[in-house]
Amino acid sequence: MSGHSKWATIKRKKGALDAKRSNEFAKLLRFVEVAAREGGSGDPKANMTLATAIEKARAASVPNDNIERAIKRGTGELEGGARYEEVVYEGYAPGGVAMFVETLTDNRNRTAQEVRHAFTRNGGNLGETGSVAWMFHRKGVIQVEKSAAPDEERLLEIVLEAGAEDLSDSESTWEVTTDPTAFGAVRDALGSAGVGMLSAELALVPQTTVPVEGGQAKQVLALLEALEDLDDVQSVSANFDIPEAVMAELG
């Protein structure tokens, strides 16, 4: 499992995300609106990005009425406010950890300033366009808690038959990796088999990871949190590898 996915799982278990729920709702609805507009359709069956945005919003308990209004703003059926564009930033955290930051913004200058400040304040630095993007691939990522999962052989059988690429062991969880086109089929197969999922999303997965411990681990997670707290930041992908016990302690 990528370190970032593991960190999100630890926070979810501890309820640490609840305090940020209103901010998270706004981000998810912004994602839905832009996906509907940029994807050329308000129908999730014809717009894979929109389908993913809707799934993430529903998984976070965003009300369906809010989701529907965001879709209609995106398609022009309802008048919207700000018009958002996608802007990405690339950089490094302490320890040489690569970070890829995806934003939706209505003010490039504001967002650039806030992202740069977060990197600088937490011991990181922004890089040039393309400096870290090559380290990541877009994949479907599904997390399954071991304590609620079938045995490894049965789980492997379910996901491979549905088209998954890999099943990996990550301490207290299993991580299923898929090609984006097979993501829905694998997720549905797990659901049909009664396998509970901690999370299921399309994400950027690092090709290699960087081990980080001690004080640097704390700095890396502080930078990650600072970036994710920014209103315009939709997601942060990073290639750190921090032991689960260390993250649980820092969390």
ROKOLZA-735275 format. One record per residue (C-alpha): residue number from 1; x, y, z; residue in three letters. Coordinates in nm, 4 decimals. Each point is the difference from the previous one (the first is absolute). Example, Ala and Ser with C-alpha at 12.3 -4.5 7.8 and 13.67 -1.06 7.14 Angstrom:
REM residues 2
bapa n: 1; x: 1.2300; y: -0.4500; z: 0.7800; res: ala
bapa n: 2; x: 0.1370; y: 0.3440; z: -0.0660; res: ser
REM end
This chain:
REM residues 251
bapa n: 1; x: 0.0000; y: 0.0000; z: 0.0000; res: met
bapa n: 2; x: 0.1199; y: 0.3481; z: -0.0715; res: ser
bapa n: 3; x: 0.0902; y: 0.1919; z: 0.3128; res: gly
bapa n: 4; x: -0.2616; y: 0.2619; z: -0.0778; res: his
bapa n: 5; x: -0.2779; y: -0.2609; z: -0.0195; res: ser
bapa n: 6; x: 0.1132; y: -0.1492; z: 0.3286; res: lys
bapa n: 7; x: 0.0020; y: 0.3423; z: 0.1666; res: trp
bapa n: 8; x: -0.3543; y: 0.0734; z: -0.1224; res: ala
bapa n: 9; x: -0.1174; y: -0.3359; z: 0.1355; res: thr
bapa n: 10; x: 0.1508; y: 0.0665; z: 0.3424; res: ile
bapa n: 11; x: -0.1665; y: 0.3414; z: 0.0181; res: lys
bapa n: 12; x: -0.3324; y: -0.1458; z: -0.1124; res: arg
bapa n: 13; x: 0.0099; y: -0.2631; z: 0.2739; res: lys
bapa n: 14; x: 0.0760; y: 0.2638; z: 0.2610; res: lys
bapa n: 15; x: -0.2777; y: 0.2289; z: -0.1205; res: gly
bapa n: 16; x: 0.2540; y: 0.2719; z: -0.0678; res: ala
bapa n: 17; x: -0.1709; y: 0.0877; z: -0.3276; res: leu
bapa n: 18; x: -0.3358; y: 0.0824; z: 0.1614; res: asp
bapa n: 19; x: 0.1105; y: 0.3426; z: 0.1219; res: ala
bapa n: 20; x: 0.0823; y: 0.0956; z: -0.3595; res: lys
bapa n: 21; x: -0.3247; y: -0.1306; z: -0.1465; res: arg
bapa n: 22; x: -0.1488; y: 0.3305; z: -0.1197; res: ser
bapa n: 23; x: 0.3229; y: 0.0908; z: -0.1796; res: asn
bapa n: 24; x: 0.0176; y: -0.3509; z: -0.1471; res: glu
bapa n: 25; x: -0.3603; y: 0.0255; z: -0.1260; res: phe
bapa n: 26; x: 0.0815; y: 0.3237; z: -0.1824; res: ala
bapa n: 27; x: 0.3039; y: -0.1571; z: -0.1665; res: lys
bapa n: 28; x: -0.1912; y: -0.3091; z: -0.1099; res: leu
bapa n: 29; x: -0.2861; y: 0.2041; z: -0.1424; res: leu
bapa n: 30; x: 0.2491; y: 0.2176; z: -0.1880; res: arg
bapa n: 31; x: 0.1477; y: -0.3197; z: -0.1477; res: phe
bapa n: 32; x: -0.3478; y: -0.1177; z: -0.1061; res: val
bapa n: 33; x: -0.0799; y: 0.3338; z: -0.1640; res: glu
bapa n: 34; x: 0.3244; y: 0.0173; z: -0.1970; res: val
bapa n: 35; x: -0.0229; y: -0.3668; z: -0.1026; res: ala
bapa n: 36; x: -0.3487; y: 0.0586; z: -0.1400; res: ala
bapa n: 37; x: 0.1149; y: 0.3065; z: -0.1924; res: arg
bapa n: 38; x: 0.3348; y: -0.1255; z: -0.1289; res: glu
bapa n: 39; x: -0.1251; y: -0.3519; z: -0.0747; res: gly
bapa n: 40; x: -0.2680; y: 0.1321; z: -0.2335; res: gly
bapa n: 41; x: -0.2814; y: -0.1907; z: 0.1681; res: ser
bapa n: 42; x: -0.2021; y: -0.0041; z: 0.3193; res: gly
bapa n: 43; x: -0.0550; y: -0.3732; z: -0.0391; res: asp
bapa n: 44; x: 0.2506; y: -0.1995; z: 0.2086; res: pro
bapa n: 45; x: -0.0426; y: -0.2992; z: -0.2332; res: lys
bapa n: 46; x: 0.1486; y: 0.2085; z: -0.2814; res: ala
bapa n: 47; x: 0.2464; y: 0.1943; z: 0.2147; res: asn
bapa n: 48; x: 0.2434; y: -0.2120; z: 0.1995; res: met
bapa n: 49; x: 0.1512; y: 0.2959; z: 0.1854; res: thr
bapa n: 50; x: -0.3455; y: 0.1121; z: 0.1097; res: leu
bapa n: 51; x: -0.0819; y: -0.3533; z: 0.1144; res: ala
bapa n: 52; x: 0.3115; y: 0.0009; z: 0.2166; res: thr
bapa n: 53; x: -0.0827; y: 0.3451; z: 0.1383; res: ala
bapa n: 54; x: -0.3514; y: -0.1102; z: 0.0914; res: ile
bapa n: 55; x: 0.1271; y: -0.3187; z: 0.1655; res: glu
bapa n: 56; x: 0.2468; y: 0.1957; z: 0.2124; res: lys
bapa n: 57; x: -0.2670; y: 0.2492; z: 0.1012; res: ala
bapa n: 58; x: -0.2458; y: -0.2718; z: 0.0970; res: arg
bapa n: 59; x: 0.2683; y: -0.1898; z: 0.1915; res: ala
bapa n: 60; x: 0.0529; y: 0.3171; z: 0.2060; res: ala
bapa n: 61; x: -0.3777; y: 0.0238; z: 0.0658; res: ser
bapa n: 62; x: -0.0528; y: 0.3116; z: -0.2110; res: val
bapa n: 63; x: -0.3809; y: 0.0393; z: -0.0414; res: pro
bapa n: 64; x: -0.1334; y: -0.1124; z: -0.3393; res: asn
bapa n: 65; x: -0.1819; y: 0.3322; z: -0.0531; res: asp
bapa n: 66; x: 0.3317; y: 0.1843; z: 0.0296; res: asn
bapa n: 67; x: 0.1607; y: -0.2377; z: -0.2494; res: ile
bapa n: 68; x: -0.2836; y: 0.0454; z: -0.2488; res: glu
bapa n: 69; x: 0.0236; y: 0.3801; z: 0.0236; res: arg
bapa n: 70; x: 0.3761; y: -0.0164; z: -0.0579; res: ala
bapa n: 71; x: -0.0560; y: -0.2112; z: -0.3119; res: ile
bapa n: 72; x: -0.2568; y: 0.2484; z: -0.1318; res: lys
bapa n: 73; x: 0.2360; y: 0.2916; z: 0.0623; res: arg
bapa n: 74; x: 0.2634; y: -0.1868; z: -0.1972; res: gly
bapa n: 75; x: -0.2301; y: -0.0695; z: -0.2938; res: thr
bapa n: 76; x: -0.1421; y: 0.3532; z: 0.0029; res: gly
bapa n: 77; x: -0.3520; y: -0.0998; z: 0.1098; res: glu
bapa n: 78; x: 0.0491; y: 0.2160; z: 0.3092; res: leu
bapa n: 79; x: 0.1895; y: 0.3255; z: 0.0186; res: glu
bapa n: 80; x: 0.3260; y: -0.0443; z: 0.1847; res: gly
bapa n: 81; x: 0.2308; y: 0.2354; z: 0.1798; res: gly
bapa n: 82; x: 0.3745; y: -0.0244; z: -0.0570; res: ala
bapa n: 83; x: 0.1418; y: -0.1865; z: -0.2981; res: arg
bapa n: 84; x: 0.2756; y: -0.2383; z: 0.1035; res: tyr
bapa n: 85; x: 0.2994; y: -0.1296; z: -0.1928; res: glu
bapa n: 86; x: 0.2357; y: -0.2862; z: 0.0724; res: glu
bapa n: 87; x: 0.3559; y: 0.0964; z: 0.0967; res: val
bapa n: 88; x: 0.2669; y: -0.2401; z: 0.1262; res: val
bapa n: 89; x: 0.3136; y: 0.0660; z: 0.2046; res: tyr
bapa n: 90; x: 0.3002; y: -0.2249; z: 0.0466; res: glu
bapa n: 91; x: 0.2634; y: 0.0045; z: 0.2690; res: gly
bapa n: 92; x: 0.1966; y: -0.1762; z: 0.2686; res: tyr
bapa n: 93; x: -0.0517; y: -0.0497; z: 0.3710; res: ala
bapa n: 94; x: 0.2845; y: -0.0599; z: 0.2481; res: pro
bapa n: 95; x: 0.1879; y: -0.3235; z: -0.0655; res: gly
bapa n: 96; x: -0.0383; y: 0.0281; z: -0.3778; res: gly
bapa n: 97; x: -0.3679; y: -0.1008; z: 0.0064; res: val
bapa n: 98; x: -0.1775; y: 0.0909; z: -0.3255; res: ala
bapa n: 99; x: -0.3351; y: 0.1776; z: 0.0242; res: met
bapa n: 100; x: -0.2515; y: 0.0599; z: -0.2783; res: phe
bapa n: 101; x: -0.2717; y: 0.2508; z: 0.0920; res: val
bapa n: 102; x: -0.3257; y: 0.0204; z: -0.1960; res: glu
bapa n: 103; x: -0.2123; y: 0.3143; z: 0.0412; res: thr
bapa n: 104; x: -0.3216; y: 0.1534; z: -0.1310; res: leu
bapa n: 105; x: 0.0226; y: 0.3766; z: 0.0196; res: thr
bapa n: 106; x: -0.1694; y: 0.3202; z: -0.1093; res: asp
bapa n: 107; x: 0.3131; y: 0.2031; z: 0.0772; res: asn
bapa n: 108; x: 0.3353; y: -0.1410; z: -0.1137; res: arg
bapa n: 109; x: 0.2060; y: 0.2647; z: 0.1794; res: asn
bapa n: 110; x: -0.1652; y: -0.0652; z: 0.3362; res: arg
bapa n: 111; x: 0.0355; y: -0.3762; z: -0.0305; res: thr
bapa n: 112; x: 0.3625; y: 0.0152; z: -0.1113; res: ala
bapa n: 113; x: 0.0866; y: 0.2242; z: 0.2919; res: gln
bapa n: 114; x: -0.1756; y: -0.2248; z: 0.2539; res: glu
bapa n: 115; x: 0.1580; y: -0.3199; z: -0.1352; res: val
bapa n: 116; x: 0.3469; y: 0.1562; z: -0.0093; res: arg
bapa n: 117; x: -0.0411; y: 0.1265; z: 0.3562; res: his
bapa n: 118; x: -0.1035; y: -0.3472; z: 0.1229; res: ala
bapa n: 119; x: 0.3089; y: -0.1578; z: -0.1569; res: phe
bapa n: 120; x: 0.2374; y: 0.2657; z: 0.1340; res: thr
bapa n: 121; x: -0.1462; y: 0.0033; z: 0.3505; res: arg
bapa n: 122; x: 0.0329; y: -0.3779; z: 0.0322; res: asn
bapa n: 123; x: 0.3500; y: -0.0550; z: -0.1334; res: gly
bapa n: 124; x: -0.0891; y: -0.0846; z: -0.3588; res: gly
bapa n: 125; x: 0.0461; y: 0.1704; z: -0.3331; res: asn
bapa n: 126; x: -0.1970; y: 0.0366; z: -0.3221; res: leu
bapa n: 127; x: 0.1448; y: -0.1543; z: -0.3144; res: gly
bapa n: 128; x: -0.0382; y: 0.0610; z: -0.3706; res: glu
bapa n: 129; x: -0.2895; y: -0.1382; z: -0.2032; res: thr
bapa n: 130; x: 0.0705; y: -0.3662; z: -0.0710; res: gly
bapa n: 131; x: 0.2544; y: -0.0377; z: 0.2781; res: ser
bapa n: 132; x: -0.1970; y: -0.2678; z: 0.1883; res: val
bapa n: 133; x: -0.3032; y: -0.0818; z: -0.2154; res: ala
bapa n: 134; x: 0.1877; y: -0.2820; z: -0.1733; res: trp
bapa n: 135; x: 0.0307; y: -0.1841; z: 0.3323; res: met
bapa n: 136; x: -0.3769; y: -0.0611; z: 0.0226; res: phe
bapa n: 137; x: -0.2611; y: -0.1976; z: -0.1945; res: his
bapa n: 138; x: -0.3784; y: 0.0417; z: 0.0219; res: arg
bapa n: 139; x: -0.1489; y: -0.3194; z: 0.1454; res: lys
bapa n: 140; x: -0.3103; y: -0.1267; z: 0.1700; res: gly
bapa n: 141; x: 0.0835; y: -0.0545; z: 0.3680; res: val
bapa n: 142; x: -0.2252; y: -0.1979; z: 0.2340; res: ile
bapa n: 143; x: 0.0818; y: -0.0563; z: 0.3659; res: gln
bapa n: 144; x: -0.1392; y: -0.2967; z: 0.1913; res: val
bapa n: 145; x: 0.0483; y: -0.0483; z: 0.3735; res: glu
bapa n: 146; x: 0.1530; y: -0.3408; z: 0.0695; res: lys
bapa n: 147; x: -0.2131; y: -0.0674; z: 0.3061; res: ser
bapa n: 148; x: -0.3176; y: 0.0204; z: -0.2124; res: ala
bapa n: 149; x: 0.1363; y: -0.1653; z: -0.3162; res: ala
bapa n: 150; x: -0.0122; y: -0.3599; z: -0.1216; res: pro
bapa n: 151; x: 0.3257; y: -0.1935; z: -0.0077; res: asp
bapa n: 152; x: 0.2668; y: 0.1199; z: -0.2407; res: glu
bapa n: 153; x: -0.0590; y: -0.2764; z: -0.2567; res: glu
bapa n: 154; x: -0.3730; y: 0.0739; z: -0.0230; res: arg
bapa n: 155; x: 0.0529; y: 0.3763; z: -0.0139; res: leu
bapa n: 156; x: 0.2601; y: -0.0414; z: -0.2732; res: leu
bapa n: 157; x: -0.2392; y: -0.2180; z: -0.1978; res: glu
bapa n: 158; x: -0.2803; y: 0.2596; z: 0.0213; res: ile
bapa n: 159; x: 0.2087; y: 0.2963; z: -0.1109; res: val
bapa n: 160; x: 0.1997; y: -0.1728; z: -0.2734; res: leu
bapa n: 161; x: -0.3123; y: -0.1441; z: -0.1610; res: glu
bapa n: 162; x: -0.1427; y: 0.3526; z: -0.0096; res: ala
bapa n: 163; x: 0.3128; y: 0.1383; z: -0.1696; res: gly
bapa n: 164; x: 0.2215; y: 0.1299; z: 0.2826; res: ala
bapa n: 165; x: 0.3739; y: 0.0369; z: -0.0574; res: glu
bapa n: 166; x: 0.1288; y: -0.0731; z: 0.3495; res: asp
bapa n: 167; x: -0.0819; y: -0.0778; z: 0.3626; res: leu
bapa n: 168; x: 0.2620; y: 0.1190; z: 0.2476; res: ser
bapa n: 169; x: 0.0467; y: -0.0468; z: 0.3739; res: asp
bapa n: 170; x: 0.0255; y: 0.3216; z: 0.2006; res: ser
bapa n: 171; x: 0.0073; y: -0.0926; z: 0.3661; res: glu
bapa n: 172; x: -0.3622; y: 0.0316; z: 0.1227; res: ser
bapa n: 173; x: -0.1541; y: 0.0311; z: -0.3474; res: thr
bapa n: 174; x: -0.0030; y: -0.1470; z: -0.3492; res: trp
bapa n: 175; x: 0.0407; y: 0.2354; z: -0.2944; res: glu
bapa n: 176; x: -0.1514; y: -0.0916; z: -0.3351; res: val
bapa n: 177; x: 0.1428; y: 0.1798; z: -0.3036; res: thr
bapa n: 178; x: -0.1782; y: 0.0177; z: -0.3351; res: thr
bapa n: 179; x: 0.0256; y: 0.1669; z: -0.3345; res: asp
bapa n: 180; x: -0.2426; y: 0.2967; z: -0.0004; res: pro
bapa n: 181; x: -0.2215; y: -0.1734; z: -0.2565; res: thr
bapa n: 182; x: -0.0414; y: -0.3061; z: 0.2256; res: ala
bapa n: 183; x: -0.0523; y: 0.1938; z: 0.3211; res: phe
bapa n: 184; x: -0.3810; y: -0.0071; z: -0.0035; res: gly
bapa n: 185; x: -0.0179; y: -0.3715; z: -0.0780; res: ala
bapa n: 186; x: 0.2405; y: -0.0923; z: 0.2818; res: val
bapa n: 187; x: -0.1755; y: 0.2231; z: 0.2514; res: arg
bapa n: 188; x: -0.3377; y: -0.1479; z: -0.0955; res: asp
bapa n: 189; x: 0.1362; y: -0.3551; z: 0.0214; res: ala
bapa n: 190; x: 0.1215; y: 0.0602; z: 0.3541; res: leu
bapa n: 191; x: -0.3349; y: 0.1513; z: 0.0931; res: gly
bapa n: 192; x: -0.1899; y: -0.2958; z: -0.1489; res: ser
bapa n: 193; x: 0.2220; y: -0.2383; z: 0.1974; res: ala
bapa n: 194; x: -0.0835; y: 0.1843; z: 0.3216; res: gly
bapa n: 195; x: 0.3521; y: 0.1313; z: 0.0489; res: val
bapa n: 196; x: -0.0015; y: 0.3322; z: 0.1870; res: gly
bapa n: 197; x: 0.2261; y: 0.2728; z: -0.1375; res: met
bapa n: 198; x: 0.1708; y: 0.2700; z: 0.2043; res: leu
bapa n: 199; x: 0.0356; y: 0.2122; z: -0.3120; res: ser
bapa n: 200; x: -0.0214; y: -0.0306; z: -0.3782; res: ala
bapa n: 201; x: 0.1257; y: 0.2732; z: -0.2323; res: glu
bapa n: 202; x: 0.2026; y: 0.0915; z: -0.3045; res: leu
bapa n: 203; x: 0.3331; y: 0.1313; z: 0.1247; res: ala
bapa n: 204; x: 0.3568; y: 0.0688; z: -0.1039; res: leu
bapa n: 205; x: 0.2164; y: -0.2897; z: 0.1162; res: val
bapa n: 206; x: 0.3798; y: 0.0387; z: 0.0266; res: pro
bapa n: 207; x: 0.2206; y: -0.2375; z: -0.1966; res: gln
bapa n: 208; x: 0.2560; y: -0.0033; z: 0.2823; res: thr
bapa n: 209; x: -0.0062; y: 0.1191; z: 0.3599; res: thr
bapa n: 210; x: 0.2436; y: 0.1834; z: 0.2273; res: val
bapa n: 211; x: 0.0461; y: -0.1317; z: 0.3574; res: pro
bapa n: 212; x: -0.0381; y: 0.2772; z: 0.2572; res: val
bapa n: 213; x: 0.0274; y: -0.0206; z: 0.3788; res: glu
bapa n: 214; x: 0.0450; y: 0.2154; z: 0.3096; res: gly
bapa n: 215; x: -0.0134; y: 0.3764; z: -0.0252; res: gly
bapa n: 216; x: -0.0194; y: -0.0059; z: -0.3783; res: gln
bapa n: 217; x: -0.3119; y: -0.2152; z: 0.0160; res: ala
bapa n: 218; x: -0.1649; y: 0.2629; z: 0.2174; res: lys
bapa n: 219; x: 0.1026; y: 0.2755; z: -0.2437; res: gln
bapa n: 220; x: -0.1325; y: -0.1916; z: -0.3008; res: val
bapa n: 221; x: -0.3391; y: -0.0586; z: 0.1626; res: leu
bapa n: 222; x: -0.0155; y: 0.3640; z: 0.1156; res: ala
bapa n: 223; x: 0.0528; y: 0.1166; z: -0.3588; res: leu
bapa n: 224; x: -0.2593; y: -0.2463; z: -0.1275; res: leu
bapa n: 225; x: -0.2538; y: 0.1261; z: 0.2537; res: glu
bapa n: 226; x: 0.0780; y: 0.3655; z: -0.0758; res: ala
bapa n: 227; x: -0.0600; y: -0.0564; z: -0.3710; res: leu
bapa n: 228; x: -0.3187; y: -0.1994; z: 0.0471; res: glu
bapa n: 229; x: -0.1393; y: 0.2705; z: 0.2290; res: asp
bapa n: 230; x: 0.0144; y: 0.2567; z: -0.2822; res: leu
bapa n: 231; x: -0.3449; y: 0.0690; z: -0.1452; res: asp
bapa n: 232; x: 0.1160; y: -0.0301; z: -0.3617; res: asp
bapa n: 233; x: 0.1894; y: -0.3280; z: 0.0409; res: val
bapa n: 234; x: -0.1944; y: -0.3050; z: -0.1147; res: gln
bapa n: 235; x: 0.2616; y: -0.2676; z: 0.0595; res: ser
bapa n: 236; x: 0.3647; y: -0.0510; z: 0.0839; res: val
bapa n: 237; x: 0.1906; y: -0.3071; z: -0.1192; res: ser
bapa n: 238; x: 0.3304; y: -0.0864; z: 0.1642; res: ala
bapa n: 239; x: 0.2513; y: -0.2850; z: -0.0138; res: asn
bapa n: 240; x: 0.1036; y: -0.0212; z: 0.3657; res: phe
bapa n: 241; x: 0.0190; y: -0.3309; z: 0.1866; res: asp
bapa n: 242; x: -0.0515; y: 0.0463; z: 0.3741; res: ile
bapa n: 243; x: -0.0701; y: -0.3002; z: 0.2282; res: pro
bapa n: 244; x: -0.3652; y: -0.0254; z: 0.1013; res: glu
bapa n: 245; x: 0.0867; y: 0.0065; z: 0.3708; res: ala
bapa n: 246; x: 0.1906; y: 0.3268; z: -0.0443; res: val
bapa n: 247; x: -0.2886; y: 0.1591; z: -0.1907; res: met
bapa n: 248; x: -0.2516; y: -0.1168; z: 0.2615; res: ala
bapa n: 249; x: 0.2111; y: 0.1641; z: 0.2690; res: glu
bapa n: 250; x: 0.0349; y: 0.3243; z: -0.1945; res: leu
bapa n: 251; x: -0.3690; y: -0.0064; z: -0.0904; res: gly
REM end
